Amino acid sequence: MAIAYTIKQYLDNNRIVYAVLDLPEIASLAQAATAAGIPPRSLAQTVLLKDQIGLVMAVMPVTYELDTDSLCKILHRKLEPAQDMQITAIFRDCKPGFIPPLGEAYGVRAIIDDSLIQSGDICFASGSSAHLVKVTSKSFHIMQRNAWLGGSFARPIAREDALPADGDSQEGAQKESDRALEIKHRI
């Protein structure tokens, strides 16, 4: 599966110009930026939450982590992590952990963190662990026309500009970042 059917149909129906980036098979979205050779800040991730009203998709760069308390205050809702069963029921054509940030395509309301609104080109999960979708910032915002834009509900995991420039130290910092992201996604 190169790209989830729902995502391909949504992008094509909305006449969004996009590129599909091939990756080696990866275990987590945290590894995708390195594998694709893109800035980690430009890779969008999703966190799905729920309450008695329904599901909410929080979207932020993969270099950020969700501050659930801040999001609850912004939305005036008491949210908690969605259960895997709920996620797989809605995102049937996506591999777990590789949910695209296109809530509208799946009937889920999304909120986009300010940190992602400022990005240039944006990449995101295609629903598969072997591909990313790349769009312009303008196209990404067009796709989010029904999302709540803005609000600061995520915080950086590690500052990208503080990462060492040499290869060995860079790899170590990336492994630490990947580990932190993987732990966050298990919670």
Salt bridges, closest charged atoms under 4 A:
ASP12 OD2 - LYS8 NZ 2.79
ASP22 OD1 - HIS131 NE2 3.08
GLU25 OE2 - LYS95 NZ 3.27
ASP51 OD2 - ARG77 NE 2.65
GLU65 OE2 - ARG155 NE 3.16
ASP67 OD2 - ARG155 NH1 3.27
GLU80 OE2 - LYS50 NZ 3.39
GLU104 OE2 - ARG145 NH2 3.25
ASP121 OD2 - LYS134 NZ 3.91
ASP161 OD1 - ARG159 NE 3.06
GLU176 OE2 - ARG179 NH1 2.37
